[in-house]
Amino acid sequence: MWFAAAALCVLALGTLGLIRRSQSDAPPPPPPPVPVRVARVEARDVARQAESVGTVRPLRDVVVRTQIDGQLMRLHVGEGQQVARGELLATLDDRPIQAALGQARATLAMNLAQLRAAELDLGRYRTLIADDAIPRQTLDQQLATVEQLRATVQGNRAAIAAEEVRLSYTRIRSPIGGRIGLRNVDEGNLVRVGDADGIFTVTQLSPITVEFTMPQSALPVLQHLTAGGANAAVQAHARDGGAPLAQGRLLVIDSRVGTGNGAVRVKAEFDNRAGELWPGQFVAVRLQTGLLRDALVARPAVLRYGEQDQPYVFRVKPDNSVEIVPVSVRYQDRQQVVLEGVAAGDQLVSDGQSRLRAGSRVSLPIATPAPRA
């Protein structure tokens, strides 16, 4: 009996050894597919853009000051109000000027009366001198008197004109159309010509400008964009990104490059009728410098860099394996990259590249199209 039991044990151990040997000789299972995200290459026109940070500045910003000293009697507009050019803004006390003007007119009337009398006498003296009834000296003296009175009348009229100008200064009108700022003086206060802050400020908000800088290397492009009255497109965005606040056009570039920073100042103009831009506001600026037609566009996240910074992408093949494709970058911004070396419709891995090598199998979600700038 014991001999049969031993034989069974030996048989069992041999069978177990054969099973283990067969398992160790079997090939390992393939690794599971790597989950990735992909972006599909699209063919479309792409606007080349240069980016900068700018400051919103009004085309015109006028401090409304008095041109004569006087008491501020009335403000005809309120803070924040839109006014038209020539609209009445404030009125000063005009009584002292009205009195001076009345006195000047009275003086003119008196001197005109004297002039008319002197001219009549001159006419009589000329008749008498023909008959040798009066000496020549008397005629000459009368002629001098008439000329003197004529000059006096001319001076009186100039004085009246000066007082009328001073009177017009008591009615302060807006030199431009724009928005009234916060007032610096209340009604009843004495305002003076030398007041630096003025009564308030009128700021033109439409159109409005944005000033920004570009490196001097961009000067040839800027000169081309402004040559011949071309209206290069400019977008103003909030500093945190998002949709553009306003669309405008390149207006002018400065006549010199800054010696300190090697940058050139640029100004763009925006219609701003809805008031999207506000003076002093900082905005991100995107200037369209050209157009790439039928460009192959993908997300910037698809790019990888190898030795010597050679860009490449992982392209997904029909069997869900990936291949490494060297590419050239024609243009890139924050939202898109224009590539050479791929084709429209290619699916490029945009997330999960660190776990891939050539031939890796991947599992795919829905491909995401390249964003539009």
C-alpha positions as CSV (number, residue, x, y, z in Angstrom):
1,M,0.0,0.0,0.0
2,W,2.7,2.4,0.9
3,F,4.4,1.8,-2.4
4,A,1.3,2.8,-4.4
5,A,0.8,6.0,-2.4
6,A,4.4,7.0,-3.0
7,A,4.0,6.4,-6.7
8,L,1.0,8.6,-6.8
9,C,2.9,11.4,-5.0
10,V,5.7,11.3,-7.5
11,L,3.3,11.4,-10.4
12,A,1.5,14.4,-8.9
13,L,4.7,16.3,-8.4
14,G,5.8,15.6,-11.9
15,T,2.6,16.8,-13.4
16,L,2.8,20.1,-11.3
17,G,6.4,20.6,-12.6
18,L,5.3,20.2,-16.2
19,I,2.4,22.7,-15.7
20,R,4.8,25.3,-14.2
21,R,7.3,24.8,-16.9
22,S,4.7,25.4,-19.6
23,Q,3.5,28.5,-17.9
24,S,7.0,30.0,-17.6
25,D,7.6,29.3,-21.3
26,A,4.4,31.2,-22.5
27,P,5.0,34.9,-23.8
28,P,3.9,37.7,-21.5
29,P,0.6,39.4,-22.2
30,P,0.8,42.7,-24.2
31,P,0.6,45.9,-22.2
32,P,-2.8,47.6,-22.1
33,P,-3.5,50.5,-24.4
34,V,-2.4,53.9,-23.1
35,P,-5.3,56.3,-22.6
36,V,-4.6,59.6,-24.4
37,R,-6.3,62.6,-25.7
38,V,-6.0,63.6,-29.4
39,A,-6.5,66.7,-31.5
40,R,-7.4,66.5,-35.2
41,V,-5.5,68.5,-37.7
42,E,-7.6,71.0,-39.7
43,A,-6.8,72.9,-42.9
44,R,-7.9,76.6,-42.8
45,D,-6.7,80.1,-43.1
46,V,-4.8,81.4,-40.1
47,A,-4.1,85.0,-39.2
48,R,-0.6,85.6,-38.0
49,Q,-0.6,87.7,-34.9
50,A,1.9,89.6,-32.8
51,E,1.0,90.0,-29.1
52,S,1.8,92.8,-26.7
53,V,0.3,94.6,-23.7
54,G,-1.1,98.1,-24.1
55,T,-2.7,101.0,-22.3
56,V,-6.0,102.6,-23.4
57,R,-5.6,106.3,-24.0
58,P,-8.2,108.8,-25.3
59,L,-7.6,110.6,-28.6
60,R,-8.4,113.9,-26.8
61,D,-8.5,114.7,-23.1
62,V,-9.1,118.3,-22.2
63,V,-8.9,120.0,-18.8
64,V,-11.7,122.6,-18.8
65,R,-10.2,125.8,-17.2
66,T,-11.5,129.3,-17.0
67,Q,-9.8,132.0,-19.1
68,I,-10.7,134.8,-16.7
69,D,-10.9,135.1,-12.9
70,G,-14.4,135.1,-11.6
71,Q,-17.1,133.4,-9.5
72,L,-18.6,130.1,-10.7
73,M,-22.3,130.8,-10.8
74,R,-23.7,127.7,-12.4
75,L,-22.7,124.2,-13.7
76,H,-24.9,123.2,-16.6
77,V,-23.7,119.6,-16.8
78,G,-23.3,116.7,-14.4
79,E,-20.5,114.3,-13.7
80,G,-20.4,111.4,-16.2
81,Q,-22.6,113.2,-18.7
82,Q,-21.9,113.0,-22.4
83,V,-21.6,116.4,-24.0
84,A,-21.3,117.7,-27.6
85,R,-18.6,120.1,-28.9
86,G,-19.7,123.6,-28.2
87,E,-22.2,122.7,-25.5
88,L,-22.5,125.1,-22.5
89,L,-20.7,123.7,-19.5
90,A,-20.5,126.5,-16.9
91,T,-21.4,130.1,-16.4
92,L,-19.3,132.7,-14.5
93,D,-20.4,136.0,-12.9
94,D,-20.5,138.4,-15.8
95,R,-21.7,141.5,-14.0
96,P,-18.3,143.3,-13.7
97,I,-17.6,142.7,-17.4
98,Q,-21.1,143.8,-18.4
99,A,-20.5,147.1,-16.5
100,A,-17.1,147.6,-18.1
101,L,-18.6,146.9,-21.5
102,G,-21.3,149.4,-20.9
103,Q,-18.8,152.0,-19.9
104,A,-16.7,151.3,-23.0
105,R,-19.7,151.7,-25.3
106,A,-20.6,155.0,-23.6
107,T,-17.1,156.3,-24.1
108,L,-17.3,155.3,-27.8
109,A,-20.6,157.2,-28.2
110,M,-19.1,160.3,-26.6
111,N,-16.0,160.2,-28.8
112,L,-18.1,159.6,-31.9
113,A,-20.1,162.7,-31.1
114,Q,-16.9,164.7,-30.7
115,L,-15.5,163.3,-34.0
116,R,-18.6,164.3,-35.9
117,A,-18.4,167.8,-34.5
118,A,-14.7,168.0,-35.4
119,E,-15.4,166.8,-38.9
120,L,-18.1,169.5,-39.4
121,D,-15.6,172.1,-38.2
122,L,-13.0,170.8,-40.5
123,G,-15.4,171.2,-43.5
124,R,-16.1,174.8,-42.6
125,Y,-12.4,175.6,-42.2
126,R,-11.7,174.2,-45.6
127,T,-14.3,176.6,-47.0
128,L,-12.8,179.5,-45.1
129,I,-9.2,178.7,-46.1
130,A,-10.2,179.0,-49.7
131,D,-11.2,182.6,-49.1
132,D,-8.2,183.3,-46.9
133,A,-10.5,183.9,-44.0
134,I,-8.5,181.9,-41.5
135,P,-4.8,181.1,-41.2
136,R,-3.5,177.8,-42.5
137,Q,-2.4,176.9,-39.0
138,T,-6.0,176.7,-37.8
139,L,-6.9,174.3,-40.6
140,D,-3.9,172.1,-39.8
141,Q,-4.8,172.0,-36.1
142,Q,-8.4,171.0,-36.8
143,L,-7.2,168.3,-39.2
144,A,-5.0,166.9,-36.4
145,T,-7.9,167.0,-34.0
146,V,-10.1,165.0,-36.4
147,E,-7.3,162.4,-36.8
148,Q,-6.8,162.1,-33.1
149,L,-10.5,161.6,-32.5
150,R,-10.6,158.9,-35.2
151,A,-7.8,157.1,-33.5
152,T,-9.6,157.4,-30.2
153,V,-12.8,156.0,-31.7
154,Q,-10.8,153.1,-33.1
155,G,-9.3,152.4,-29.7
156,N,-12.8,152.6,-28.1
157,R,-14.0,149.9,-30.6
158,A,-11.0,147.7,-29.8
159,A,-11.8,148.1,-26.1
160,I,-15.4,147.0,-26.7
161,A,-14.2,144.0,-28.7
162,A,-11.9,143.0,-25.8
163,E,-14.7,143.3,-23.3
164,E,-17.0,141.2,-25.5
165,V,-14.3,138.5,-25.7
166,R,-14.0,138.6,-21.9
167,L,-17.8,138.4,-21.7
168,S,-17.8,135.3,-23.9
169,Y,-15.3,133.7,-21.5
170,T,-18.0,133.8,-18.7
171,R,-19.9,131.1,-20.7
172,I,-17.5,128.1,-20.8
173,R,-18.2,125.7,-23.6
174,S,-16.9,122.2,-24.3
175,P,-14.0,122.3,-26.8
176,I,-14.6,118.6,-27.8
177,G,-17.4,116.0,-27.6
178,G,-16.9,113.6,-24.8
179,R,-17.6,112.5,-21.2
180,I,-17.5,114.8,-18.2
181,G,-15.2,113.6,-15.4
182,L,-15.5,114.3,-11.7
183,R,-15.7,118.1,-11.0
184,N,-13.0,119.8,-9.0
185,V,-15.0,123.0,-8.1
186,D,-18.5,123.6,-6.8
187,E,-20.8,126.4,-7.7
188,G,-20.1,129.7,-5.8
189,N,-16.4,129.2,-5.7
190,L,-13.9,131.6,-7.2
191,V,-12.1,130.2,-10.2
192,R,-8.8,131.5,-11.5
193,V,-6.9,131.2,-14.7
194,G,-3.9,129.5,-12.9
195,D,-6.0,126.7,-11.4
196,A,-4.1,123.6,-12.6
197,D,-6.9,121.1,-12.0
198,G,-9.5,123.2,-13.8
199,I,-13.2,122.7,-13.3
200,F,-13.4,119.2,-14.7
201,T,-12.1,117.1,-17.6
202,V,-13.8,116.2,-20.8
203,T,-12.6,113.0,-22.3
204,Q,-13.3,111.7,-25.8
205,L,-14.2,108.0,-25.5
206,S,-15.2,107.3,-29.1
207,P,-13.0,106.7,-31.0
208,I,-10.3,105.7,-28.6
209,T,-6.7,104.5,-28.9
210,V,-4.5,101.8,-27.4
211,E,-0.8,102.4,-27.1
212,F,1.6,99.4,-27.0
213,T,5.2,98.6,-27.9
214,M,6.7,96.1,-30.3
215,P,10.4,95.0,-30.6
216,Q,12.4,96.8,-33.2
217,S,12.8,93.6,-35.1
218,A,9.1,94.0,-36.0
219,L,9.6,97.4,-37.5
220,P,9.7,96.3,-41.2
221,V,6.4,94.4,-40.7
222,L,4.9,97.5,-39.0
223,Q,6.1,99.8,-41.8
224,H,4.5,97.5,-44.3
225,L,1.2,97.3,-42.4
226,T,1.0,101.1,-42.3
227,A,2.1,101.8,-45.8
228,G,-0.4,103.1,-48.3
229,G,-3.2,103.5,-45.7
230,A,-3.6,99.8,-45.0
231,N,-5.9,99.1,-42.1
232,A,-4.2,96.2,-40.3
233,A,-6.6,94.5,-37.8
234,V,-6.0,94.8,-34.1
235,Q,-7.8,93.1,-31.2
236,A,-7.9,94.2,-27.6
237,H,-8.5,91.5,-25.0
238,A,-8.8,91.6,-21.2
239,R,-5.5,90.7,-19.5
240,D,-6.9,87.4,-18.4
241,G,-7.8,86.3,-22.0
242,G,-11.2,85.4,-23.3
243,A,-13.1,86.9,-26.2
244,P,-11.8,90.2,-27.6
245,L,-13.2,93.4,-26.0
246,A,-13.0,95.4,-29.2
247,Q,-11.8,95.2,-32.8
248,G,-9.7,98.1,-34.2
249,R,-7.1,99.1,-36.7
250,L,-3.4,100.0,-36.7
251,L,-3.2,103.7,-36.7
252,V,0.5,104.9,-36.5
253,I,3.9,103.9,-35.4
254,D,6.3,106.2,-33.6
255,S,9.0,108.0,-35.5
256,R,11.8,106.6,-33.4
257,V,12.9,103.4,-31.6
258,G,13.4,103.7,-27.8
259,T,17.0,103.9,-26.9
260,G,16.5,102.3,-23.5
261,N,14.5,99.2,-24.4
262,G,14.9,98.9,-28.2
263,A,11.1,99.0,-28.7
264,V,8.9,101.1,-30.9
265,R,5.7,102.6,-29.7
266,V,2.6,101.8,-31.7
267,K,-0.9,103.2,-31.6
268,A,-4.2,101.5,-32.6
269,E,-7.6,103.0,-32.9
270,F,-10.9,101.5,-31.8
271,D,-14.5,102.7,-32.5
272,N,-15.5,102.1,-28.9
273,R,-19.1,103.2,-29.3
274,A,-20.3,100.7,-26.7
275,G,-17.6,101.8,-24.2
276,E,-15.8,98.5,-24.0
277,L,-12.4,100.3,-23.5
278,W,-11.7,102.8,-20.8
279,P,-8.9,105.3,-20.5
280,G,-6.0,104.0,-18.4
281,Q,-7.1,100.3,-18.8
282,F,-4.5,97.7,-19.5
283,V,-5.3,95.3,-22.3
284,A,-3.7,92.4,-24.2
285,V,-3.2,93.4,-27.8
286,R,-3.1,91.1,-30.8
287,L,-2.0,92.6,-34.1
288,Q,-2.6,90.7,-37.3
289,T,0.6,90.7,-39.3
290,G,-0.3,88.4,-42.1
291,L,-2.5,85.5,-43.3
292,L,-1.5,81.8,-43.8
293,R,-4.0,80.3,-46.3
294,D,-4.9,76.6,-46.1
295,A,-2.7,76.1,-43.1
296,L,-2.5,72.8,-41.2
297,V,-3.6,73.7,-37.7
298,A,-3.5,71.8,-34.4
299,R,-3.4,72.5,-30.7
300,P,0.0,73.6,-29.3
301,A,-0.2,70.7,-26.8
302,V,0.6,68.1,-29.6
303,L,4.2,69.4,-29.9
304,R,7.1,67.5,-28.4
305,Y,10.8,68.3,-28.7
306,G,13.6,65.8,-29.1
307,E,17.3,66.2,-29.5
308,Q,18.5,69.6,-30.6
309,D,15.0,70.9,-30.0
310,Q,13.6,69.1,-33.1
311,P,9.8,69.2,-32.9
312,Y,7.8,66.1,-33.4
313,V,4.3,64.7,-32.8
314,F,2.7,61.3,-32.1
315,R,0.3,60.5,-34.9
316,V,-2.3,57.8,-34.3
317,K,-2.5,55.2,-37.1
318,P,-5.7,53.3,-38.1
319,D,-4.8,50.4,-35.9
320,N,-4.6,52.7,-32.9
321,S,-0.9,52.5,-32.6
322,V,1.2,55.7,-32.7
323,E,4.2,56.7,-34.9
324,I,6.7,59.5,-34.3
325,V,6.4,62.2,-37.0
326,P,9.0,65.0,-37.3
327,V,7.3,68.4,-38.0
328,S,8.2,72.0,-38.7
329,V,6.4,74.9,-37.0
330,R,5.4,77.6,-39.3
331,Y,3.5,79.7,-36.7
332,Q,2.4,79.3,-33.1
333,D,0.4,81.3,-30.6
334,R,-1.3,80.5,-27.4
335,Q,-4.2,78.7,-29.0
336,Q,-2.9,77.1,-32.1
337,V,0.1,75.9,-34.0
338,V,0.6,75.7,-37.8
339,L,2.6,72.6,-38.8
340,E,4.3,71.1,-41.8
341,G,4.8,67.3,-42.0
342,V,1.2,66.3,-41.2
343,A,-2.0,66.1,-43.2
344,A,-5.6,67.4,-42.6
345,G,-7.6,64.9,-40.6
346,D,-4.6,63.4,-38.8
347,Q,-5.1,62.6,-35.2
348,L,-2.2,63.8,-33.0
349,V,-1.8,63.0,-29.3
350,S,-2.3,66.1,-27.2
351,D,-2.2,64.5,-23.7
352,G,-0.4,61.4,-22.4
353,Q,2.7,61.6,-24.6
354,S,5.1,60.8,-21.7
355,R,4.0,57.2,-21.6
356,L,4.3,56.6,-25.4
357,R,7.0,55.4,-27.7
358,A,6.8,54.4,-31.4
359,G,4.4,51.6,-31.9
360,S,2.5,52.1,-28.6
361,R,-1.1,51.3,-28.7
362,V,-3.6,53.9,-27.4
363,S,-7.2,54.2,-26.4
364,L,-8.9,57.2,-27.8
365,P,-11.6,59.6,-26.7
366,I,-13.4,61.8,-29.1
367,A,-10.8,63.9,-31.1
368,T,-10.8,67.6,-30.3
369,P,-10.6,70.0,-33.3
370,A,-8.0,72.7,-33.2
371,P,-9.3,75.9,-31.6
372,R,-9.9,79.0,-33.7
373,A,-8.0,82.1,-32.7
